[in-house]
Amino acid sequence: QPRLGELTASQVAPDSVQLEWSVPEGTFDSFTVQYKDAQGQPQVLPVDGGSRTVSVPGLSPSRRYKFNLYGVWGRKRVGPVSTDAVTASSPPSEELPSEEPPSQPILGELTASRVTPDSVQLEWSVPEGTFDSFTVQYRDAQGQPQVLPVDGGSRTVSVPGLLPSRRYKFNLYGVWGRKRVGPVSTDAVTGEWVCGSTPPAPQEEKPPTQPRLGELTASRVTPDSVQLEWSVPEGTFDSFTVQYRDAQGQPQALPVDGGSRTVSVP
């Protein structure tokens, strides 16, 4: 099993944090960075397995953020390793254009420029003005909402982890100061698996028997976490989702891989 090293914030700006980490042993298929935005909403930032650094955009100045990094290895999620970072304060001279820009930027058309069985490449234009950052929103195969943050200088992004032969709708928002512009939208159908990868798709669409969830129990409780355990008496699931409300009453969603039967809610 690969091992995650230390997670550090190597560069801090008023609206972004650069994260770096190491993998002392083995290799991961991909990584996931999880954090809460200024409104307390959970955000998920997928990172490819070859990267050891990522920039988290769209943050607010002078705020403390906690970042959790998970490594994805096959069906298993390793981690998290965590770090805290406080974004820099925004100088007064830079705040004025952000609060009162001369004219609102405009989002151009959103298109799916490249489609594979498990990903979609999105492209867009900004005919006028500039955005601080962008946000791509879509629903996964289980109908769960997903959010993909993109820095303001980008005009393209790859959405990974999709399922083959499925229609997805993507919404793109532009973030401009405290305002969200959009969305512009596009639909895309992922490609089909070919050759040896073809048989699993029909199984996913029409499994022989529907799997069944057993009892959910809280096996270990501490002042700041709860260990949950459950069983699957029949069949197998692709993944699980634990939903709950935090101390502020905000809904939270914790994804769990299909091979797990236990998870700690921190």
Protein Blocks (a to p, Z undefined) as FASTA:
>chain_A
ZZddddddfbdcfkbccdddddfegcdfbdcdddddfkopacdddddfkbcbdcdehiae
hiacdddddddehjbcedddddddddddddfklmmmmmmgfbdcdddddddfbdcfkbcc
dddddfegcdfbdcdddddfkopacdddddfkbcbdcdehiaehiacdddddddehjbce
ddddddddddddehjlmmmmmmmmmgfbdcdddddddfbdcfkbccdddddfegcdfbdc
dddddfkopacdddddfkbcbdcdZZ
